[in-house]
């Protein structure tokens, strides 16, 4: 089985109780997003909005809202595609176990893109940007955005679909300085394939042709976010996963058109021609602010008969993109560890906004002839991880040795952190990378895309027993009078609002003077925060506050600190300053009036009664 269209998928989901229709008129300004967020929070069904204010087109969201629903959509192909990815990472398996991989040939056949004639479904009609659903997710957003796009570009040196890139980059449809219906904003981050294509087009002085696909079979948007192995194209993956070849043609202006999409927007990006894009409520739980990004001049907007607009809402994790991540992990399995020698697991921690925090487990085999083990091989692995594609955007990398606890897994966030805290030597085990690149959406650094990283490595036997409660008589100097254990060995300390680095230095010196002569081995980490109760309330709050509000080079301090031969360390507890700073982006806050309207939908007689 393979869905021919998004409508086929919607029909199938509804038939099996995985989709709810919302028939009454809804406002694309905040209300649709608020409904989506509430339903996702309750792990509810996909949502089909049939009557959108200001647009004749319906819209669907939350298709990928649960891993079970995603598995249902790809129930006939998921195991086959996992096999395909598996042998892509280790082709010799197919030679050693040929009968285990007999289904791969058929799967590979559906992977080949197929060129069709222009009498494809997408050529049914034309529309304008302004007639599309103008969905605004958060109160401070700069305008309506396309949040589930598949952005297609080709390599100027090797044109054609097999060398093309399909990525999911947000598209601003209006607001700011954009000329309505003629211009839209194209936002993409570091380490994205489209950047390579634009650089090549710029070098030739050529416009970059861009096609934005929206909707189509669900395999298409998933392919746009997949971290595929080198040499495996998104279009071939879409065909294999959807059990239906990716169908396309070129229009009379030379744009590649997805024949099965619901909408296609075409246009050009000229070299070095930008306009302000943003703000936009993003997946770290804060706004990404207004910055110059590529300007796309719109040529045409195609649509099929009875099309459905596809969208999602991002915000503080977990959100639908979290479920995307779970499905990606289900498909790729150990593909990433196989690419880095010695790695057993890598986990980009979703609760911390993905890129700010990485956990990894590696082998420590450099000196097996010595009784005492210390981080050696795992430091080599850490360098490899922080130099690999989007993993290089991480700020904090915690890595430990497999040999110390073979049962440890990176997805058990609390257990992994406690394992690290029991073993780290803060005088030895912190390794900083300063003046480097971080995630575009992360505003803790010194500038856009600029910040620092730290690799924290731990190997060997337990060094300490972590405090599970504070000992009698423990205190801190004023104004640090509110504090709470967040985890064993971790103290969340409520501090005065951040003002500047000079004042912070005085506060850290005050803590150092108060604590430097005390026995604090069971307390390896202190986190300065704006609200100790919120930070310590649960593990998700702790990692979100600690790692989305700190820049390692500026915000990691310690008791009894020292610099020796350019290596920074401390002999007492580490201190991470996770207060909100003046240069940080504001956090996402929901609109109370809109939330009240959603409450009404959940009451008896409301369309969402029993769901939210």
C-alpha positions as CSV (number, residue, x, y, z in Angstrom):
1,X,0.0,0.0,0.0
2,X,1.1,3.6,-0.6
3,X,-0.9,6.8,-0.3
4,X,-1.3,8.5,-3.6
5,X,-2.1,11.8,-1.9
6,X,-2.5,13.6,1.4
7,X,-6.3,13.2,1.0
8,X,-5.8,9.4,0.8
9,X,-3.9,9.6,4.1
10,X,-6.6,11.7,5.7
11,X,-9.4,9.3,4.6
12,X,-7.4,6.3,6.0
13,X,-6.7,8.0,9.3
14,X,-10.4,9.1,9.7
15,X,-11.6,5.6,8.9
16,X,-9.5,4.1,11.7
17,X,-10.3,6.8,14.3
18,X,-7.0,8.8,14.0
19,X,-8.5,12.1,12.7
20,X,-11.1,14.6,13.9
21,X,-12.8,17.2,11.6
22,X,-13.3,20.7,12.9
23,X,-16.2,22.1,10.9
24,X,-16.8,25.4,12.6
25,X,-14.9,28.5,11.4
26,X,-11.5,28.9,13.1
27,X,-9.2,31.9,13.0
28,X,-5.8,31.2,11.5
29,X,-4.4,33.9,13.8
30,X,-3.4,32.0,17.0
31,X,-6.6,29.9,17.3
32,X,-5.6,27.0,15.0
33,X,-2.2,26.8,16.6
34,X,-3.7,26.8,20.1
35,X,-6.1,24.0,19.2
36,X,-3.2,22.0,17.7
37,X,-1.0,22.5,20.8
38,X,-3.7,21.5,23.2
39,X,-4.6,18.4,21.2
40,X,-0.9,17.4,20.9
41,X,-0.5,17.9,24.6
42,X,-3.2,15.3,25.2
43,X,-1.7,13.0,22.5
44,X,-4.9,13.4,20.5
45,X,-5.8,12.7,16.9
46,X,-4.8,14.5,13.6
47,X,-6.9,17.6,13.0
48,X,-8.7,18.6,9.7
49,X,-9.8,22.3,9.8
50,X,-12.5,22.5,7.2
51,X,-13.5,26.2,7.6
52,X,-10.6,28.6,7.9
53,X,-11.3,32.3,8.2
54,X,-10.0,34.2,5.1
55,X,-9.1,31.1,3.0
56,X,-11.1,28.7,0.8
57,X,-8.6,25.9,1.5
58,X,-8.9,23.4,4.4
59,X,-5.8,22.5,6.5
60,X,-4.5,19.5,8.4
61,X,-2.1,19.2,11.3
62,X,-0.8,16.8,13.9
63,X,-0.5,14.0,11.4
64,X,2.8,12.9,13.0
65,X,1.6,13.8,16.5
66,X,2.2,10.3,18.0
67,X,4.7,7.6,17.1
68,X,1.8,5.1,17.0
69,X,0.0,7.1,14.3
70,X,3.2,7.6,12.3
71,X,3.8,3.8,12.4
72,X,0.2,3.3,11.3
73,X,0.6,5.5,8.3
74,X,3.8,3.6,7.2
75,X,2.6,0.2,8.5
76,X,3.4,-1.5,5.1
77,X,6.8,-0.1,4.5
78,X,8.4,0.8,7.9
79,X,10.3,-2.5,8.4
80,X,11.4,-2.5,4.8
81,X,12.8,1.0,4.9
82,X,14.6,0.2,8.2
83,X,16.2,-2.7,6.4
84,X,17.2,-0.4,3.5
85,X,18.8,2.1,5.8
86,X,20.5,-0.7,7.7
87,X,22.2,-2.2,4.6
88,X,23.1,1.3,3.3
89,X,25.2,1.6,6.5
90,X,26.6,-1.9,6.1
91,X,26.1,-3.2,2.5
92,X,28.1,-6.5,3.3
93,X,25.1,-7.6,5.3
94,X,23.1,-8.3,2.1
95,X,25.9,-10.5,0.9
96,X,26.3,-12.4,4.1
97,X,22.5,-12.8,4.7
98,X,20.8,-12.6,1.2
99,X,17.6,-14.2,2.3
100,X,17.0,-11.7,5.0
101,X,17.1,-8.9,2.5
102,X,14.9,-10.2,-0.3
103,X,12.4,-7.4,0.1
104,X,15.0,-4.7,-0.5
105,X,14.9,-5.1,-4.3
106,X,11.2,-4.3,-4.5
107,X,11.6,-1.4,-2.0
108,X,14.5,0.0,-4.0
109,X,12.3,-0.1,-7.2
110,X,9.8,2.3,-5.7
111,X,12.6,4.5,-4.6
112,X,13.4,5.7,-8.1
113,X,11.8,9.1,-8.9
114,X,9.5,9.0,-11.9
115,X,9.1,11.8,-14.4
116,X,5.5,12.4,-15.4
117,X,3.7,14.6,-17.9
118,X,2.4,18.0,-16.9
119,X,-1.2,16.7,-16.8
120,X,-0.5,15.8,-13.1
121,X,-3.0,16.5,-10.2
122,X,-1.0,19.5,-9.1
123,X,-1.7,21.3,-12.4
124,X,-5.4,21.6,-11.6
125,X,-5.3,25.3,-10.7
126,X,-3.4,28.4,-9.6
127,X,-3.8,30.6,-6.6
128,X,-1.8,33.3,-4.7
129,X,0.1,33.5,-1.5
130,X,-2.6,35.6,0.1
131,X,-5.3,33.0,-0.6
132,X,-3.5,30.3,1.3
133,X,-4.3,29.8,5.1
134,X,-2.5,32.7,6.8
135,X,-1.6,30.7,10.0
136,X,0.1,32.7,12.8
137,X,1.3,30.5,15.6
138,X,2.5,32.8,18.4
139,X,1.5,36.4,19.4
140,X,4.9,38.0,18.5
141,X,5.3,36.2,15.1
142,X,6.2,38.5,12.3
143,X,3.5,37.1,10.0
144,X,2.0,33.9,8.7
145,X,4.5,31.1,8.0
146,X,4.6,27.8,6.1
147,X,5.6,25.4,8.8
148,X,5.5,22.0,7.0
149,X,7.2,22.9,3.7
150,X,9.4,20.7,1.5
151,X,11.9,23.1,-0.1
152,X,13.4,21.7,-3.3
153,X,16.6,23.1,-4.9
154,X,19.1,21.7,-7.4
155,X,22.9,21.8,-7.6
156,X,24.0,24.3,-10.3
157,X,27.0,22.1,-11.1
158,X,24.9,18.8,-11.3
159,X,21.3,19.7,-12.1
160,X,18.6,17.1,-11.9
161,X,16.5,15.4,-9.3
162,X,19.1,12.8,-8.2
163,X,21.5,15.6,-7.0
164,X,18.7,17.8,-5.6
165,X,18.0,18.7,-1.9
166,X,14.7,18.5,-0.2
167,X,14.7,20.2,3.2
168,X,12.2,21.6,5.7
169,X,13.0,25.3,6.2
170,X,10.4,27.8,7.4
171,X,8.8,30.2,4.9
172,X,7.4,33.6,5.9
173,X,4.5,34.4,3.6
174,X,3.8,38.0,4.7
175,X,4.5,40.8,7.0
176,X,7.7,42.8,7.5
177,X,8.9,44.3,4.2
178,X,7.6,41.5,1.9
179,X,5.5,42.6,-1.1
180,X,2.3,40.7,-0.7
181,X,1.9,37.8,-3.2
182,X,5.2,38.6,-4.8
183,X,7.8,38.0,-2.1
184,X,8.3,35.5,0.7
185,X,11.1,34.9,3.2
186,X,13.3,31.7,3.1
187,X,14.9,30.9,6.5
188,X,17.4,28.2,6.7
189,X,20.1,27.4,9.3
190,X,23.7,26.2,9.3
191,X,24.6,22.8,7.8
192,X,21.7,22.7,5.4
193,X,21.9,21.3,1.8
194,X,20.2,24.4,0.4
195,X,23.1,26.6,1.6
196,X,25.5,24.6,-0.6
197,X,23.2,25.1,-3.6
198,X,22.8,28.8,-3.0
199,X,26.5,29.2,-2.6
200,X,27.1,27.6,-6.0
201,X,24.4,29.6,-7.7
202,X,25.8,32.8,-6.2
203,X,29.3,31.9,-7.4
204,X,27.9,31.7,-11.0
205,X,25.9,34.9,-10.5
206,X,22.7,32.9,-11.2
207,X,19.3,33.0,-9.4
208,X,18.6,29.9,-7.4
209,X,15.4,28.3,-8.5
210,X,13.3,27.1,-5.6
211,X,10.2,25.0,-5.5
212,X,8.2,24.7,-2.2
213,X,6.0,21.6,-2.0
214,X,3.2,21.5,0.7
215,X,1.2,18.4,1.4
216,X,1.4,15.3,-0.8
217,X,1.8,11.8,0.5
218,X,3.1,11.9,4.2
219,X,6.4,10.2,3.1
220,X,7.3,13.5,1.4
221,X,7.4,15.8,4.4
222,X,9.1,13.1,6.5
223,X,11.8,12.8,3.9
224,X,12.5,16.5,4.0
225,X,13.6,16.2,7.7
226,X,15.4,12.9,7.5
227,X,19.1,12.9,8.3
228,X,19.9,10.6,5.4
229,X,23.2,8.8,4.9
230,X,25.5,10.4,2.3
231,X,24.4,9.6,-1.2
232,X,20.8,8.7,-0.4
233,X,18.5,11.4,-1.9
234,X,15.3,12.6,-0.2
235,X,13.2,11.9,-3.2
236,X,14.3,8.2,-3.4
237,X,13.7,7.9,0.3
238,X,10.2,9.3,-0.1
239,X,9.4,6.8,-2.8
240,X,10.7,3.9,-0.7
241,X,9.0,4.9,2.5
242,X,5.7,5.7,0.7
243,X,5.8,2.6,-1.5
244,X,5.1,5.0,-4.4
245,X,7.7,6.5,-6.7
246,X,8.2,10.3,-6.3
247,X,6.4,11.8,-9.3
248,X,7.6,15.1,-10.8
249,X,7.9,17.2,-13.9
250,X,9.4,20.5,-14.9
251,X,7.1,23.4,-15.8
252,X,7.6,25.8,-18.7
253,X,9.7,28.1,-16.5
254,X,12.1,25.3,-15.6
255,X,10.9,24.6,-12.0
256,X,10.7,21.1,-10.7
257,X,7.1,20.4,-9.6
258,X,6.0,17.6,-7.3
259,X,3.1,16.0,-9.2
260,X,1.4,14.7,-6.1
261,X,1.8,17.7,-3.8
262,X,-1.3,19.7,-2.7
263,X,0.4,23.1,-3.3
264,X,3.7,24.1,-5.0
265,X,5.2,27.6,-4.7
266,X,7.9,28.4,-7.3
267,X,10.3,31.4,-7.3
268,X,13.9,32.6,-7.4
269,X,16.5,33.7,-4.8
270,X,18.9,36.2,-6.2
271,X,22.5,36.3,-4.9
272,X,22.9,38.3,-1.7
273,X,19.4,39.7,-1.9
274,X,17.8,39.5,1.6
275,X,15.0,41.0,3.7
276,X,14.2,40.9,7.4
277,X,12.6,37.6,8.4
278,X,11.0,36.8,11.8
279,X,10.3,36.9,14.7
280,X,9.0,33.3,14.9
281,X,8.1,31.1,17.9
282,X,10.6,28.3,17.6
283,X,11.4,24.8,18.9
284,X,13.7,25.9,21.7
285,X,10.7,27.4,23.4
286,X,11.7,31.0,22.6
287,X,11.3,33.3,19.6
288,X,13.9,33.5,16.9
289,X,14.2,37.2,16.2
290,X,14.3,39.3,13.1
291,X,17.4,38.9,10.9
292,X,18.1,39.2,7.2
293,X,17.5,36.0,5.3
294,X,17.2,35.1,1.6
295,X,14.3,36.8,-0.3
296,X,12.3,34.5,-2.6
297,X,10.5,36.2,-5.5
298,X,7.4,34.3,-6.2
299,X,6.6,33.1,-9.7
300,X,3.5,30.8,-9.4
301,X,1.4,29.0,-6.8
302,X,0.0,25.7,-8.1
303,X,-2.6,23.5,-6.4
304,X,-4.4,20.2,-7.0
305,X,-8.2,19.7,-7.0
306,X,-9.6,19.8,-3.4
307,X,-6.2,20.5,-1.9
308,X,-5.4,20.4,1.8
309,X,-2.9,22.7,3.4
310,X,-0.5,20.9,5.8
311,X,0.9,22.7,8.8
312,X,2.4,22.1,12.3
313,X,3.2,24.3,15.4
314,X,6.5,24.4,17.1
315,X,7.3,25.6,20.6
316,X,8.9,24.4,23.8
317,X,9.4,20.6,23.4
318,X,7.7,18.2,23.3
319,X,5.8,19.1,20.1
320,X,4.9,17.4,16.9
321,X,8.5,17.7,15.7
322,X,9.4,15.6,18.8
323,X,7.3,12.8,17.4
324,X,9.0,13.4,14.0
325,X,12.3,12.8,15.9
326,X,11.0,9.6,17.5
327,X,10.0,8.3,14.1
328,X,13.4,9.2,12.6
329,X,15.1,7.3,15.4
330,X,12.8,4.3,14.8
331,X,13.9,4.3,11.1
332,X,17.6,5.1,11.4
333,X,18.3,3.1,14.5
334,X,22.1,3.0,14.9
335,X,22.9,4.6,11.6
336,X,24.6,7.6,13.2
337,X,26.7,5.6,15.6
338,X,27.9,3.4,12.7
339,X,29.4,6.6,11.1
340,X,31.6,7.4,14.1
341,X,34.0,4.7,15.3
342,X,33.6,3.8,18.9
343,X,30.2,5.4,19.4
344,X,27.4,3.3,20.8
345,X,24.7,5.9,21.3
346,X,24.0,9.6,20.6
347,X,20.9,11.4,21.8
348,X,20.1,15.0,21.0
349,X,17.9,15.8,24.1
350,X,14.6,17.0,22.8
351,X,13.5,18.4,26.2
352,X,16.5,20.8,26.0
353,X,15.5,22.0,22.5
354,X,17.6,19.3,20.6
355,X,20.7,21.2,19.6
356,X,21.8,22.7,23.0
357,X,22.4,19.3,24.7
358,X,23.9,16.0,23.4
359,X,24.4,12.8,25.3
360,X,26.8,10.1,24.0
361,X,28.2,6.8,25.0
362,X,31.5,5.6,23.5
363,X,34.1,3.0,24.0
364,X,37.2,3.7,26.2
365,X,39.8,1.3,24.9
366,X,43.0,3.3,24.6
367,X,44.8,1.9,27.7
368,X,43.1,-1.4,28.7
369,X,46.4,-2.5,30.4
370,X,46.0,0.2,33.1
371,X,43.7,-0.3,36.1
372,X,42.7,3.4,36.3
373,X,40.7,4.6,33.4
374,X,40.2,8.2,32.4
375,X,38.7,9.9,29.4
376,X,40.9,9.3,26.3
377,X,39.2,7.6,23.4
378,X,35.9,9.3,24.3
379,X,37.6,12.7,23.9
380,X,38.6,11.7,20.4
381,X,35.0,10.6,19.8
382,X,33.7,13.9,21.2
383,X,35.8,15.8,18.7
384,X,34.3,13.7,15.9
385,X,30.8,14.2,17.1
386,X,31.2,18.0,17.4
387,X,32.5,18.0,13.8
388,X,29.7,16.0,12.3
389,X,26.9,17.7,10.4
390,X,24.1,19.1,12.6
391,X,25.6,17.4,15.7
392,X,28.2,20.2,15.4
393,X,25.6,22.7,16.5
394,X,25.5,21.3,20.0
395,X,26.6,23.4,22.9
396,X,26.9,20.9,25.7
397,X,28.1,17.3,25.0
398,X,28.1,14.9,27.9
399,X,30.0,11.7,27.0
400,X,30.8,8.6,29.1
401,X,32.4,5.2,28.6
402,X,30.3,2.1,27.8
403,X,32.5,-0.1,29.9
404,X,31.5,1.7,33.1
405,X,27.8,0.7,32.8
406,X,26.8,-1.5,29.8
407,X,23.1,-1.1,30.8
408,X,23.2,2.7,30.6
409,X,21.2,4.4,27.8
410,X,21.3,8.1,26.7
411,X,17.4,8.3,26.5
412,X,17.1,7.9,30.3
413,X,18.0,11.6,30.9
414,X,18.1,11.5,34.7
415,X,20.0,8.3,35.0
416,X,22.5,9.4,32.4
417,X,23.1,12.7,34.1
418,X,23.6,11.1,37.5
419,X,26.1,8.6,36.0
420,X,28.1,11.6,34.7
421,X,27.9,13.6,37.9
422,X,29.1,10.6,39.9
423,X,32.2,10.4,37.8
424,X,33.3,13.8,36.4
425,X,36.4,15.4,37.7
426,X,35.7,19.2,37.2
427,X,39.4,19.9,37.4
428,X,40.1,17.6,34.4
429,X,37.0,16.7,32.4
430,X,35.7,20.0,30.8
431,X,37.0,20.8,27.4
432,X,35.9,24.1,25.8
433,X,35.5,25.3,22.2
434,X,35.3,29.0,22.1
435,X,34.4,31.5,19.3
436,X,32.6,28.9,17.2
437,X,29.3,28.2,15.6
438,X,26.1,27.2,17.4
439,X,22.5,26.7,16.3
440,X,21.0,29.7,14.4
441,X,17.9,29.6,16.7
442,X,20.0,29.8,19.9
443,X,20.4,33.3,21.3
444,X,22.7,32.5,24.3
445,X,25.8,33.1,22.3
446,X,27.7,36.3,21.4
447,X,26.0,36.8,18.0
448,X,23.8,35.1,15.5
449,X,25.2,31.6,14.8
450,X,28.1,32.4,17.2
451,X,28.9,30.9,20.6
452,X,30.8,28.2,22.4
453,X,30.7,24.5,23.3
454,X,31.9,22.3,26.0
455,X,32.6,18.5,26.0
456,X,32.2,17.0,29.4
457,X,33.8,13.5,29.5
458,X,33.6,10.9,32.3
459,X,35.2,7.5,32.5
460,X,36.1,5.2,35.4
461,X,34.7,4.2,38.7
462,X,32.3,6.4,40.8
463,X,34.1,9.2,42.4
464,X,31.4,10.3,44.8
465,X,28.0,9.6,46.3
466,X,25.6,12.3,45.3
467,X,23.7,14.2,47.9
468,X,20.0,13.4,47.8
469,X,19.1,16.0,50.3
470,X,21.1,19.0,51.7
471,X,23.0,18.3,54.9
472,X,21.9,20.1,58.1
473,X,23.3,23.6,58.3
474,X,23.9,24.0,54.6
475,X,23.4,27.7,53.6
476,X,24.3,30.2,51.0
477,X,25.1,33.9,51.4
478,X,22.5,36.6,50.6
479,X,20.9,37.1,48.1
480,X,21.1,33.4,47.3
481,X,18.5,32.4,50.0
482,X,16.1,30.4,47.8
483,X,17.4,27.0,46.6
484,X,16.1,23.5,46.0
485,X,17.6,20.1,45.0
486,X,16.7,19.6,41.3
487,X,18.4,16.1,41.1
488,X,20.7,14.2,43.4
489,X,23.9,16.2,43.4
490,X,22.3,19.2,41.7
491,X,21.2,22.4,43.4
492,X,19.0,25.0,41.7
493,X,19.7,28.4,43.2
494,X,17.5,31.3,42.6
495,X,19.7,34.3,41.9
496,X,19.0,38.0,41.3
497,X,18.1,38.9,37.8
498,X,21.1,39.0,35.5
499,X,22.4,42.5,34.7
500,X,25.9,42.3,33.3
501,X,29.1,40.2,33.4
502,X,30.8,42.4,35.9
503,X,28.0,41.9,38.5
504,X,27.9,38.2,37.7
505,X,31.7,38.0,38.5
506,X,31.0,39.6,41.9
507,X,28.2,37.1,42.6
508,X,30.3,34.1,41.6
509,X,33.2,35.4,43.8
510,X,30.7,35.7,46.7
511,X,29.6,32.1,46.3
512,X,33.2,31.0,45.9
513,X,34.3,32.7,49.1
514,X,31.3,31.2,51.0
515,X,31.8,27.6,49.7
516,X,35.5,27.1,48.8
517,X,36.5,25.5,52.1
518,X,33.5,23.3,52.6
519,X,33.2,19.6,51.9
520,X,30.9,19.6,48.9
521,X,31.9,16.5,47.0
522,X,28.3,15.2,46.9
523,X,27.2,18.4,45.2
524,X,29.0,18.5,41.8
525,X,26.6,21.0,40.1
526,X,25.0,24.3,41.1
527,X,22.6,26.0,38.6
528,X,21.8,29.7,39.0
529,X,18.3,30.4,37.7
530,X,15.5,32.9,37.9
531,X,13.0,30.5,39.5
532,X,14.4,27.6,41.6
533,X,11.0,26.0,42.1
534,X,10.2,25.8,38.4
535,X,13.7,24.6,37.5
536,X,13.6,21.8,40.1
537,X,10.0,20.8,39.5
538,X,10.9,18.0,37.0
539,X,13.7,16.8,34.7
540,X,12.3,18.4,31.6
541,X,12.2,21.9,33.3
542,X,15.7,21.3,34.6
543,X,17.4,20.5,31.2
544,X,15.3,23.2,29.4
545,X,16.3,26.0,31.8
546,X,19.9,24.9,32.3
547,X,20.9,24.3,28.7
548,X,18.8,26.7,26.7
549,X,19.8,29.7,28.8
550,X,23.6,29.3,29.0
551,X,26.6,29.7,26.8
552,X,29.5,27.5,28.0
553,X,32.3,30.0,27.7
554,X,30.5,32.8,29.5
555,X,28.2,30.9,31.9
556,X,30.1,28.0,33.2
557,X,31.9,28.8,36.4
558,X,33.1,26.9,39.4
559,X,34.2,26.9,43.1
560,X,38.0,27.1,43.4
561,X,38.5,27.7,39.7
562,X,41.9,27.7,38.0
563,X,43.6,28.0,34.6
564,X,46.6,25.8,34.0
565,X,48.3,25.6,30.6
566,X,45.2,27.1,29.1
567,X,43.0,24.4,30.6
568,X,40.1,25.7,32.8
569,X,38.9,23.6,35.7
570,X,37.7,23.9,39.3
571,X,38.1,21.7,42.4
572,X,34.7,22.5,43.8
573,X,31.2,22.3,42.3
574,X,30.6,23.5,38.8
575,X,28.3,26.5,38.5
576,X,26.1,27.0,35.4
577,X,24.5,30.5,35.1
578,X,21.1,29.7,33.5
579,X,19.4,33.0,34.1
580,X,17.7,34.8,31.3
581,X,20.1,37.4,29.9
582,X,19.2,40.7,28.3
583,X,20.4,39.5,24.8
584,X,18.3,36.3,25.0
585,X,15.2,35.9,22.9
586,X,11.9,36.1,24.8
587,X,10.2,32.8,25.8
588,X,6.9,31.8,24.2
589,X,3.8,32.7,26.1
590,X,0.3,31.7,25.0
591,X,-2.6,34.2,24.5
592,X,-5.0,33.8,27.4
593,X,-8.1,34.9,25.4
594,X,-7.4,32.3,22.7
595,X,-6.7,29.6,25.3
596,X,-10.2,30.3,26.8
597,X,-11.8,29.7,23.4
598,X,-10.0,26.4,23.1
599,X,-11.3,25.5,26.6
600,X,-14.8,25.9,25.2
601,X,-14.1,23.3,22.5
602,X,-13.3,20.8,25.1
603,X,-16.5,21.1,27.1
604,X,-19.5,18.8,26.7
605,X,-20.9,19.3,23.2
606,X,-17.6,20.8,21.9
607,X,-15.8,19.1,19.0
608,X,-12.8,18.4,21.2
609,X,-14.8,17.0,24.2
610,X,-13.1,13.9,25.5
611,X,-9.9,14.8,23.6
612,X,-8.6,17.7,25.6
